[in-house]
Amino acid sequence: MHKHVYDISIRRRNGDVDLNIILRRLAPDHGGTGGGHPFAAGARIPEKELGAFLYDLDEAIST
């Protein structure tokens, strides 16, 4: 069991965003891990980094 971490699972419905690449790049920047497939991926992010991670994720998928 991991304490003080958030497990995140995301899927895309359309578009060209590769969630695997984004989460593999962003999660380690925030002390976590991430990856998966282009259409569905997940990450484990420390609680104290969640806000910053979500901000960066929003920036990455909005471009």
PQR file with spaces between the fields and no chain letter, atoms N, CA, C, O and H, PARSE charges and radii, in Angstrom:
ATOM       1  N    MET     1       0.844   -1.185    0.000 -0.4000 1.5000
ATOM       2  CA   MET     1       0.000    0.000    0.000 -0.0000 2.0000
ATOM       3  C    MET     1       0.891    1.251    0.000  0.5500 1.7000
ATOM       4  O    MET     1       1.857    1.337    0.758 -0.5500 1.4000
ATOM       5  N    HIS     2       0.557    2.190   -0.840 -0.4000 1.5000
ATOM       6  CA   HIS     2       1.293    3.444   -0.923 -0.0000 2.0000
ATOM       7  C    HIS     2       0.493    4.530   -0.238  0.5500 1.7000
ATOM       8  O    HIS     2      -0.670    4.756   -0.572 -0.5500 1.4000
ATOM       9  H    HIS     2      -0.227    2.120   -1.455  0.4000 1.0000
ATOM      10  N    LYS     3       1.106    5.196    0.710 -0.4000 1.5000
ATOM      11  CA   LYS     3       0.429    6.285    1.405 -0.0000 2.0000
ATOM      12  C    LYS     3       0.856    7.615    0.809  0.5500 1.7000
ATOM      13  O    LYS     3       1.979    7.777    0.332 -0.5500 1.4000
ATOM      14  H    LYS     3       2.050    5.011    0.981  0.4000 1.0000
ATOM      15  N    HIS     4      -0.054    8.542    0.850 -0.4000 1.5000
ATOM      16  CA   HIS     4       0.209    9.909    0.415 -0.0000 2.0000
ATOM      17  C    HIS     4       0.574   10.002   -1.067  0.5500 1.7000
ATOM      18  O    HIS     4       1.386   10.835   -1.470 -0.5500 1.4000
ATOM      19  H    HIS     4      -0.966    8.410    1.238  0.4000 1.0000
ATOM      20  N    VAL     5      -0.042    9.134   -1.867 -0.4000 1.5000
ATOM      21  CA   VAL     5       0.100    9.210   -3.323 -0.0000 2.0000
ATOM      22  C    VAL     5      -1.284    9.111   -3.953  0.5500 1.7000
ATOM      23  O    VAL     5      -2.215    8.560   -3.365 -0.5500 1.4000
ATOM      24  H    VAL     5      -0.703    8.458   -1.540  0.4000 1.0000
ATOM      25  N    TYR     6      -1.395    9.647   -5.140 -0.4000 1.5000
ATOM      26  CA   TYR     6      -2.626    9.538   -5.917 -0.0000 2.0000
ATOM      27  C    TYR     6      -2.351    8.664   -7.132  0.5500 1.7000
ATOM      28  O    TYR     6      -1.368    8.870   -7.845 -0.5500 1.4000
ATOM      29  H    TYR     6      -0.639   10.094   -5.617  0.4000 1.0000
ATOM      30  N    ASP     7      -3.221    7.691   -7.363 -0.4000 1.5000
ATOM      31  CA   ASP     7      -3.187    6.882   -8.568 -0.0000 2.0000
ATOM      32  C    ASP     7      -4.194    7.476   -9.539  0.5500 1.7000
ATOM      33  O    ASP     7      -5.378    7.596   -9.227 -0.5500 1.4000
ATOM      34  H    ASP     7      -4.019    7.524   -6.784  0.4000 1.0000
ATOM      35  N    ILE     8      -3.718    7.841  -10.708 -0.4000 1.5000
ATOM      36  CA   ILE     8      -4.527    8.536  -11.701 -0.0000 2.0000
ATOM      37  C    ILE     8      -4.632    7.673  -12.952  0.5500 1.7000
ATOM      38  O    ILE     8      -3.629    7.131  -13.416 -0.5500 1.4000
ATOM      39  H    ILE     8      -2.755    7.744  -10.961  0.4000 1.0000
ATOM      40  N    SER     9      -5.819    7.544  -13.494 -0.4000 1.5000
ATOM      41  CA   SER     9      -6.048    6.828  -14.732 -0.0000 2.0000
ATOM      42  C    SER     9      -6.813    7.751  -15.668  0.5500 1.7000
ATOM      43  O    SER     9      -7.853    8.297  -15.301 -0.5500 1.4000
ATOM      44  H    SER     9      -6.634    7.985  -13.117  0.4000 1.0000
ATOM      45  N    ILE    10      -6.295    7.922  -16.871 -0.4000 1.5000
ATOM      46  CA   ILE    10      -6.970    8.808  -17.830 -0.0000 2.0000
ATOM      47  C    ILE    10      -7.098    8.115  -19.182  0.5500 1.7000
ATOM      48  O    ILE    10      -6.287    7.266  -19.552 -0.5500 1.4000
ATOM      49  H    ILE    10      -5.450    7.478  -17.169  0.4000 1.0000
ATOM      50  N    ARG    11      -8.129    8.500  -19.893 -0.4000 1.5000
ATOM      51  CA   ARG    11      -8.393    7.995  -21.247 -0.0000 2.0000
ATOM      52  C    ARG    11      -8.732    9.180  -22.136  0.5500 1.7000
ATOM      53  O    ARG    11      -9.272   10.190  -21.684 -0.5500 1.4000
ATOM      54  H    ARG    11      -8.789    9.189  -19.592  0.4000 1.0000
ATOM      55  N    ARG    12      -8.405    9.031  -23.395 -0.4000 1.5000
ATOM      56  CA   ARG    12      -8.802   10.070  -24.338 -0.0000 2.0000
ATOM      57  C    ARG    12      -9.876    9.528  -25.258  0.5500 1.7000
ATOM      58  O    ARG    12      -9.900    8.341  -25.585 -0.5500 1.4000
ATOM      59  H    ARG    12      -7.967    8.210  -23.762  0.4000 1.0000
ATOM      60  N    ARG    13     -10.750   10.404  -25.662 -0.4000 1.5000
ATOM      61  CA   ARG    13     -11.842   10.017  -26.562 -0.0000 2.0000
ATOM      62  C    ARG    13     -11.517   10.329  -28.009  0.5500 1.7000
ATOM      63  O    ARG    13     -11.939    9.611  -28.916 -0.5500 1.4000
ATOM      64  H    ARG    13     -10.731   11.368  -25.397  0.4000 1.0000
ATOM      65  N    ASN    14     -10.771   11.394  -28.224 -0.4000 1.5000
ATOM      66  CA   ASN    14     -10.412   11.775  -29.582 -0.0000 2.0000
ATOM      67  C    ASN    14      -9.161   12.640  -29.527  0.5500 1.7000
ATOM      68  O    ASN    14      -8.640   12.927  -28.449 -0.5500 1.4000
ATOM      69  H    ASN    14     -10.428   11.978  -27.488  0.4000 1.0000
ATOM      70  N    GLY    15      -8.691   13.044  -30.678 -0.4000 1.5000
ATOM      71  CA   GLY    15      -7.506   13.884  -30.737 -0.0000 2.0000
ATOM      72  C    GLY    15      -6.243   13.080  -30.960  0.5500 1.7000
ATOM      73  O    GLY    15      -6.275   11.856  -31.087 -0.5500 1.4000
ATOM      74  H    GLY    15      -9.114   12.811  -31.554  0.4000 1.0000
ATOM      75  N    ASP    16      -5.133   13.793  -31.006 -0.4000 1.5000
ATOM      76  CA   ASP    16      -3.851   13.179  -31.321 -0.0000 2.0000
ATOM      77  C    ASP    16      -2.893   13.144  -30.139  0.5500 1.7000
ATOM      78  O    ASP    16      -1.711   12.848  -30.318 -0.5500 1.4000
ATOM      79  H    ASP    16      -5.107   14.788  -30.903  0.4000 1.0000
ATOM      80  N    VAL    17      -3.370   13.437  -28.948 -0.4000 1.5000
ATOM      81  CA   VAL    17      -2.520   13.455  -27.763 -0.0000 2.0000
ATOM      82  C    VAL    17      -2.132   12.027  -27.396  0.5500 1.7000
ATOM      83  O    VAL    17      -3.001   11.163  -27.275 -0.5500 1.4000
ATOM      84  H    VAL    17      -4.329   13.677  -28.803  0.4000 1.0000
ATOM      85  N    ASP    18      -0.835   11.767  -27.218 -0.4000 1.5000
ATOM      86  CA   ASP    18      -0.348   10.455  -26.793 -0.0000 2.0000
ATOM      87  C    ASP    18      -0.165   10.488  -25.277  0.5500 1.7000
ATOM      88  O    ASP    18       0.828   11.015  -24.775 -0.5500 1.4000
ATOM      89  H    ASP    18      -0.129   12.468  -27.316  0.4000 1.0000
ATOM      90  N    LEU    19      -1.125    9.924  -24.555 -0.4000 1.5000
ATOM      91  CA   LEU    19      -1.105    9.972  -23.094 -0.0000 2.0000
ATOM      92  C    LEU    19       0.096    9.238  -22.515  0.5500 1.7000
ATOM      93  O    LEU    19       0.628    9.651  -21.485 -0.5500 1.4000
ATOM      94  H    LEU    19      -1.932    9.496  -24.962  0.4000 1.0000
ATOM      95  N    ASN    20       0.530    8.171  -23.149 -0.4000 1.5000
ATOM      96  CA   ASN    20       1.693    7.431  -22.678 -0.0000 2.0000
ATOM      97  C    ASN    20       2.926    8.343  -22.633  0.5500 1.7000
ATOM      98  O    ASN    20       3.610    8.417  -21.612 -0.5500 1.4000
ATOM      99  H    ASN    20       0.098    7.835  -23.986  0.4000 1.0000
ATOM     100  N    ILE    21       3.197    9.019  -23.720 -0.4000 1.5000
ATOM     101  CA   ILE    21       4.374    9.890  -23.784 -0.0000 2.0000
ATOM     102  C    ILE    21       4.274   11.010  -22.759  0.5500 1.7000
ATOM     103  O    ILE    21       5.245   11.307  -22.063 -0.5500 1.4000
ATOM     104  H    ILE    21       2.641    8.958  -24.549  0.4000 1.0000
ATOM     105  N    ILE    22       3.116   11.625  -22.664 -0.4000 1.5000
ATOM     106  CA   ILE    22       2.940   12.743  -21.731 -0.0000 2.0000
ATOM     107  C    ILE    22       3.152   12.301  -20.288  0.5500 1.7000
ATOM     108  O    ILE    22       3.882   12.963  -19.549 -0.5500 1.4000
ATOM     109  H    ILE    22       2.327   11.383  -23.229  0.4000 1.0000
ATOM     110  N    LEU    23       2.534   11.203  -19.870 -0.4000 1.5000
ATOM     111  CA   LEU    23       2.661   10.776  -18.481 -0.0000 2.0000
ATOM     112  C    LEU    23       4.047   10.234  -18.175  0.5500 1.7000
ATOM     113  O    LEU    23       4.524   10.400  -17.052 -0.5500 1.4000
ATOM     114  H    LEU    23       1.941   10.666  -20.471  0.4000 1.0000
ATOM     115  N    ARG    24       4.709    9.597  -19.125 -0.4000 1.5000
ATOM     116  CA   ARG    24       6.091    9.144  -18.901 -0.0000 2.0000
ATOM     117  C    ARG    24       7.036   10.326  -18.707  0.5500 1.7000
ATOM     118  O    ARG    24       8.026   10.220  -17.982 -0.5500 1.4000
ATOM     119  H    ARG    24       4.322    9.462  -20.037  0.4000 1.0000
ATOM     120  N    ARG    25       6.736   11.442  -19.347 -0.4000 1.5000
ATOM     121  CA   ARG    25       7.577   12.630  -19.230 -0.0000 2.0000
ATOM     122  C    ARG    25       7.236   13.441  -17.987  0.5500 1.7000
ATOM     123  O    ARG    25       8.138   13.868  -17.267 -0.5500 1.4000
ATOM     124  H    ARG    25       5.932   11.529  -19.936  0.4000 1.0000
ATOM     125  N    LEU    26       5.955   13.660  -17.722 -0.4000 1.5000
ATOM     126  CA   LEU    26       5.544   14.544  -16.630 -0.0000 2.0000
ATOM     127  C    LEU    26       5.658   13.924  -15.239  0.5500 1.7000
ATOM     128  O    LEU    26       6.120   14.586  -14.309 -0.5500 1.4000
ATOM     129  H    LEU    26       5.222   13.314  -18.308  0.4000 1.0000
ATOM     130  N    ALA    27       5.250   12.683  -15.084 -0.4000 1.5000
ATOM     131  CA   ALA    27       5.207   12.068  -13.754 -0.0000 2.0000
ATOM     132  C    ALA    27       6.560   12.104  -13.039  0.5500 1.7000
ATOM     133  O    ALA    27       6.603   12.491  -11.871 -0.5500 1.4000
ATOM     134  H    ALA    27       4.875   12.146  -15.839  0.4000 1.0000
ATOM     135  N    PRO    28       7.660   11.723  -13.680 -0.5600 1.5000
ATOM     136  CA   PRO    28       8.947   11.783  -12.977  0.2800 2.0000
ATOM     137  C    PRO    28       9.348   13.206  -12.565  0.5500 1.7000
ATOM     138  O    PRO    28      10.040   13.387  -11.564 -0.5500 1.4000
ATOM     139  N    ASP    29       8.924   14.197  -13.321 -0.4000 1.5000
ATOM     140  CA   ASP    29       9.207   15.593  -12.955 -0.0000 2.0000
ATOM     141  C    ASP    29       8.563   15.959  -11.626  0.5500 1.7000
ATOM     142  O    ASP    29       8.960   16.936  -10.990 -0.5500 1.4000
ATOM     143  H    ASP    29       8.361   14.050  -14.135  0.4000 1.0000
ATOM     144  N    HIS    30       7.570   15.179  -11.203 -0.4000 1.5000
ATOM     145  CA   HIS    30       6.839   15.446   -9.968 -0.0000 2.0000
ATOM     146  C    HIS    30       7.030   14.333   -8.938  0.5500 1.7000
ATOM     147  O    HIS    30       6.239   14.195   -8.005 -0.5500 1.4000
ATOM     148  H    HIS    30       7.248   14.386  -11.719  0.4000 1.0000
ATOM     149  N    GLY    31       8.093   13.539   -9.119 -0.4000 1.5000
ATOM     150  CA   GLY    31       8.406   12.499   -8.155 -0.0000 2.0000
ATOM     151  C    GLY    31       7.573   11.242   -8.284  0.5500 1.7000
ATOM     152  O    GLY    31       7.521   10.434   -7.356 -0.5500 1.4000
ATOM     153  H    GLY    31       8.736   13.651   -9.877  0.4000 1.0000
ATOM     154  N    GLY    32       6.918   11.066   -9.426 -0.4000 1.5000
ATOM     155  CA   GLY    32       6.051    9.914   -9.613 -0.0000 2.0000
ATOM     156  C    GLY    32       6.469    9.055  -10.778  0.5500 1.7000
ATOM     157  O    GLY    32       7.572    9.184  -11.309 -0.5500 1.4000
ATOM     158  H    GLY    32       6.960   11.723  -10.179  0.4000 1.0000
ATOM     159  N    THR    33       5.567    8.173  -11.168 -0.4000 1.5000
ATOM     160  CA   THR    33       5.769    7.300  -12.316 -0.0000 2.0000
ATOM     161  C    THR    33       4.525    7.359  -13.182  0.5500 1.7000
ATOM     162  O    THR    33       3.433    7.664  -12.703 -0.5500 1.4000
ATOM     163  H    THR    33       4.670    8.068  -10.736  0.4000 1.0000
ATOM     164  N    GLY    34       4.700    7.064  -14.464 -0.4000 1.5000
ATOM     165  CA   GLY    34       3.547    7.092  -15.347 -0.0000 2.0000
ATOM     166  C    GLY    34       3.823    6.400  -16.656  0.5500 1.7000
ATOM     167  O    GLY    34       4.977    6.183  -17.024 -0.5500 1.4000
ATOM     168  H    GLY    34       5.587    6.817  -14.853  0.4000 1.0000
ATOM     169  N    GLY    35       2.757    6.051  -17.365 -0.4000 1.5000
ATOM     170  CA   GLY    35       2.873    5.427  -18.669 -0.0000 2.0000
ATOM     171  C    GLY    35       1.615    4.667  -19.010  0.5500 1.7000
ATOM     172  O    GLY    35       0.628    4.706  -18.275 -0.5500 1.4000
ATOM     173  H    GLY    35       1.820    6.227  -17.066  0.4000 1.0000
ATOM     174  N    GLY    36       1.661    3.980  -20.126 -0.4000 1.5000
ATOM     175  CA   GLY    36       0.510    3.202  -20.563 -0.0000 2.0000
ATOM     176  C    GLY    36       0.462    3.091  -22.064  0.5500 1.7000
ATOM     177  O    GLY    36       1.414    2.629  -22.692 -0.5500 1.4000
ATOM     178  H    GLY    36       2.463    3.948  -20.722  0.4000 1.0000
ATOM     179  N    HIS    37      -0.644    3.513  -22.642 -0.4000 1.5000
ATOM     180  CA   HIS    37      -0.879    3.447  -24.081 -0.0000 2.0000
ATOM     181  C    HIS    37      -1.254    4.844  -24.575  0.5500 1.7000
ATOM     182  O    HIS    37      -1.575    5.716  -23.767 -0.5500 1.4000
ATOM     183  H    HIS    37      -1.417    3.889  -22.132  0.4000 1.0000
ATOM     184  N    PRO    38      -1.217    5.070  -25.889 -0.5600 1.5000
ATOM     185  CA   PRO    38      -1.573    6.389  -26.409  0.2800 2.0000
ATOM     186  C    PRO    38      -2.985    6.841  -26.027  0.5500 1.7000
ATOM     187  O    PRO    38      -3.213    8.033  -25.819 -0.5500 1.4000
ATOM     188  N    PHE    39      -3.935    5.904  -25.933 -0.4000 1.5000
ATOM     189  CA   PHE    39      -5.325    6.251  -25.635 -0.0000 2.0000
ATOM     190  C    PHE    39      -5.691    6.146  -24.156  0.5500 1.7000
ATOM     191  O    PHE    39      -6.695    6.713  -23.724 -0.5500 1.4000
ATOM     192  H    PHE    39      -3.749    4.936  -26.102  0.4000 1.0000
ATOM     193  N    ALA    40      -4.884    5.426  -23.379 -0.4000 1.5000
ATOM     194  CA   ALA    40      -5.177    5.240  -21.952 -0.0000 2.0000
ATOM     195  C    ALA    40      -3.870    5.068  -21.197  0.5500 1.7000
ATOM     196  O    ALA    40      -3.019    4.267  -21.584 -0.5500 1.4000
ATOM     197  H    ALA    40      -4.069    4.965  -23.730  0.4000 1.0000
ATOM     198  N    ALA    41      -3.718    5.817  -20.129 -0.4000 1.5000
ATOM     199  CA   ALA    41      -2.481    5.750  -19.353 -0.0000 2.0000
ATOM     200  C    ALA    41      -2.775    6.109  -17.903  0.5500 1.7000
ATOM     201  O    ALA    41      -3.874    6.547  -17.564 -0.5500 1.4000
ATOM     202  H    ALA    41      -4.410    6.467  -19.815  0.4000 1.0000
ATOM     203  N    GLY    42      -1.783    5.915  -17.068 -0.4000 1.5000
ATOM     204  CA   GLY    42      -1.959    6.204  -15.656 -0.0000 2.0000
ATOM     205  C    GLY    42      -0.685    6.753  -15.046  0.5500 1.7000
ATOM     206  O    GLY    42       0.384    6.718  -15.655 -0.5500 1.4000
ATOM     207  H    GLY    42      -0.890    5.558  -17.344  0.4000 1.0000
ATOM     208  N    ALA    43      -0.820    7.259  -13.833 -0.4000 1.5000
ATOM     209  CA   ALA    43       0.331    7.794  -13.119 -0.0000 2.0000
ATOM     210  C    ALA    43       0.111    7.629  -11.621  0.5500 1.7000
ATOM     211  O    ALA    43      -1.022    7.569  -11.143 -0.5500 1.4000
ATOM     212  H    ALA    43      -1.688    7.287  -13.338  0.4000 1.0000
ATOM     213  N    ARG    44       1.207    7.558  -10.904 -0.4000 1.5000
ATOM     214  CA   ARG    44       1.188    7.569   -9.436 -0.0000 2.0000
ATOM     215  C    ARG    44       1.996    8.800   -9.028  0.5500 1.7000
ATOM     216  O    ARG    44       3.194    8.888   -9.295 -0.5500 1.4000
ATOM     217  H    ARG    44       2.127    7.607  -11.292  0.4000 1.0000
ATOM     218  N    ILE    45       1.316    9.755   -8.370 -0.4000 1.5000
ATOM     219  CA   ILE    45       1.894   11.056   -8.055 -0.0000 2.0000
ATOM     220  C    ILE    45       1.839   11.286   -6.546  0.5500 1.7000
ATOM     221  O    ILE    45       0.798   11.068   -5.926 -0.5500 1.4000
ATOM     222  H    ILE    45       0.343    9.684   -8.153  0.4000 1.0000
ATOM     223  N    PRO    46       2.955   11.727   -5.945 -0.5600 1.5000
ATOM     224  CA   PRO    46       2.929   12.062   -4.521  0.2800 2.0000
ATOM     225  C    PRO    46       1.914   13.167   -4.232  0.5500 1.7000
ATOM     226  O    PRO    46       1.735   14.090   -5.027 -0.5500 1.4000
ATOM     227  N    GLU    47       1.259   13.053   -3.089 -0.4000 1.5000
ATOM     228  CA   GLU    47       0.208   13.994   -2.691 -0.0000 2.0000
ATOM     229  C    GLU    47       0.663   15.451   -2.777  0.5500 1.7000
ATOM     230  O    GLU    47      -0.083   16.300   -3.264 -0.5500 1.4000
ATOM     231  H    GLU    47       1.404   12.303   -2.444  0.4000 1.0000
ATOM     232  N    LYS    48       1.853   15.744   -2.320 -0.4000 1.5000
ATOM     233  CA   LYS    48       2.329   17.131   -2.289 -0.0000 2.0000
ATOM     234  C    LYS    48       2.587   17.698   -3.687  0.5500 1.7000
ATOM     235  O    LYS    48       2.722   18.912   -3.842 -0.5500 1.4000
ATOM     236  H    LYS    48       2.459   15.054   -1.924  0.4000 1.0000
ATOM     237  N    GLU    49       2.658   16.838   -4.701 -0.4000 1.5000
ATOM     238  CA   GLU    49       2.922   17.284   -6.070 -0.0000 2.0000
ATOM     239  C    GLU    49       1.683   17.276   -6.958  0.5500 1.7000
ATOM     240  O    GLU    49       1.757   17.661   -8.125 -0.5500 1.4000
ATOM     241  H    GLU    49       2.549   15.852   -4.575  0.4000 1.0000
ATOM     242  N    LEU    50       0.550   16.843   -6.422 -0.4000 1.5000
ATOM     243  CA   LEU    50      -0.635   16.651   -7.255 -0.0000 2.0000
ATOM     244  C    LEU    50      -1.067   17.925   -7.974  0.5500 1.7000
ATOM     245  O    LEU    50      -1.319   17.890   -9.179 -0.5500 1.4000
ATOM     246  H    LEU    50       0.490   16.530   -5.474  0.4000 1.0000
ATOM     247  N    GLY    51      -1.158   19.034   -7.272 -0.4000 1.5000
ATOM     248  CA   GLY    51      -1.599   20.283   -7.894 -0.0000 2.0000
ATOM     249  C    GLY    51      -0.702   20.705   -9.041  0.5500 1.7000
ATOM     250  O    GLY    51      -1.187   21.068  -10.113 -0.5500 1.4000
ATOM     251  H    GLY    51      -0.954   19.062   -6.294  0.4000 1.0000
ATOM     252  N    ALA    52       0.595   20.658   -8.823 -0.4000 1.5000
ATOM     253  CA   ALA    52       1.553   21.046   -9.867 -0.0000 2.0000
ATOM     254  C    ALA    52       1.488   20.073  -11.043  0.5500 1.7000
ATOM     255  O    ALA    52       1.562   20.489  -12.200 -0.5500 1.4000
ATOM     256  H    ALA    52       0.988   20.362   -7.953  0.4000 1.0000
ATOM     257  N    PHE    53       1.349   18.779  -10.751 -0.4000 1.5000
ATOM     258  CA   PHE    53       1.234   17.784  -11.810 -0.0000 2.0000
ATOM     259  C    PHE    53      -0.004   18.040  -12.668  0.5500 1.7000
ATOM     260  O    PHE    53       0.079   18.027  -13.896 -0.5500 1.4000
ATOM     261  H    PHE    53       1.288   18.441   -9.811  0.4000 1.0000
ATOM     262  N    LEU    54      -1.144   18.270  -12.033 -0.4000 1.5000
ATOM     263  CA   LEU    54      -2.374   18.512  -12.780 -0.0000 2.0000
ATOM     264  C    LEU    54      -2.276   19.772  -13.637  0.5500 1.7000
ATOM     265  O    LEU    54      -2.793   19.810  -14.754 -0.5500 1.4000
ATOM     266  H    LEU    54      -1.212   18.281  -11.035  0.4000 1.0000
ATOM     267  N    TYR    55      -1.616   20.794  -13.115 -0.4000 1.5000
ATOM     268  CA   TYR    55      -1.412   22.008  -13.902 -0.0000 2.0000
ATOM     269  C    TYR    55      -0.589   21.685  -15.151  0.5500 1.7000
ATOM     270  O    TYR    55      -0.959   22.075  -16.259 -0.5500 1.4000
ATOM     271  H    TYR    55      -1.196   20.762  -12.208  0.4000 1.0000
ATOM     272  N    ASP    56       0.531   20.970  -14.971 -0.4000 1.5000
ATOM     273  CA   ASP    56       1.390   20.627  -16.107 -0.0000 2.0000
ATOM     274  C    ASP    56       0.674   19.688  -17.077  0.5500 1.7000
ATOM     275  O    ASP    56       0.855   19.801  -18.289 -0.5500 1.4000
ATOM     276  H    ASP    56       0.832   20.654  -14.071  0.4000 1.0000
ATOM     277  N    LEU    57      -0.131   18.769  -16.560 -0.4000 1.5000
ATOM     278  CA   LEU    57      -0.889   17.869  -17.429 -0.0000 2.0000
ATOM     279  C    LEU    57      -1.884   18.663  -18.266  0.5500 1.7000
ATOM     280  O    LEU    57      -2.022   18.408  -19.462 -0.5500 1.4000
ATOM     281  H    LEU    57      -0.278   18.678  -15.576  0.4000 1.0000
ATOM     282  N    ASP    58      -2.561   19.596  -17.673 -0.4000 1.5000
ATOM     283  CA   ASP    58      -3.509   20.445  -18.408 -0.0000 2.0000
ATOM     284  C    ASP    58      -2.786   21.204  -19.518  0.5500 1.7000
ATOM     285  O    ASP    58      -3.278   21.292  -20.643 -0.5500 1.4000
ATOM     286  H    ASP    58      -2.449   19.804  -16.701  0.4000 1.0000
ATOM     287  N    GLU    59      -1.624   21.745  -19.193 -0.4000 1.5000
ATOM     288  CA   GLU    59      -0.834   22.460  -20.213 -0.0000 2.0000
ATOM     289  C    GLU    59      -0.443   21.515  -21.347  0.5500 1.7000
ATOM     290  O    GLU    59      -0.523   21.894  -22.515 -0.5500 1.4000
ATOM     291  H    GLU    59      -1.225   21.673  -18.279  0.4000 1.0000
ATOM     292  N    ALA    60      -0.023   20.301  -21.024 -0.4000 1.5000
ATOM     293  CA   ALA    60       0.449   19.359  -22.028 -0.0000 2.0000
ATOM     294  C    ALA    60      -0.663   18.877  -22.956  0.5500 1.7000
ATOM     295  O    ALA    60      -0.432   18.704  -24.153 -0.5500 1.4000
ATOM     296  H    ALA    60       0.042   19.994  -20.075  0.4000 1.0000
ATOM     297  N    ILE    61      -1.853   18.660  -22.429 -0.4000 1.5000
ATOM     298  CA   ILE    61      -2.923   18.142  -23.290 -0.0000 2.0000
ATOM     299  C    ILE    61      -3.706   19.258  -23.981  0.5500 1.7000
ATOM     300  O    ILE    61      -4.520   18.989  -24.863 -0.5500 1.4000
ATOM     301  H    ILE    61      -2.040   18.801  -21.457  0.4000 1.0000
ATOM     302  N    SER    62      -3.467   20.493  -23.590 -0.4000 1.5000
ATOM     303  CA   SER    62      -4.175   21.621  -24.204 -0.0000 2.0000
ATOM     304  C    SER    62      -3.480   22.152  -25.444  0.5500 1.7000
ATOM     305  O    SER    62      -4.049   22.963  -26.174 -0.5500 1.4000
ATOM     306  H    SER    62      -2.805   20.712  -22.873  0.4000 1.0000
ATOM     307  N    THR    63      -2.255   21.703  -25.690 -0.4000 1.5000
ATOM     308  CA   THR    63      -1.503   22.232  -26.839 -0.0000 2.0000
ATOM     309  C    THR    63      -1.750   21.448  -28.080  0.5500 1.7000
ATOM     310  O    THR    63      -1.193   21.763  -29.132 -0.5500 1.4000
ATOM     311  H    THR    63      -1.793   21.044  -25.097  0.4000 1.0000
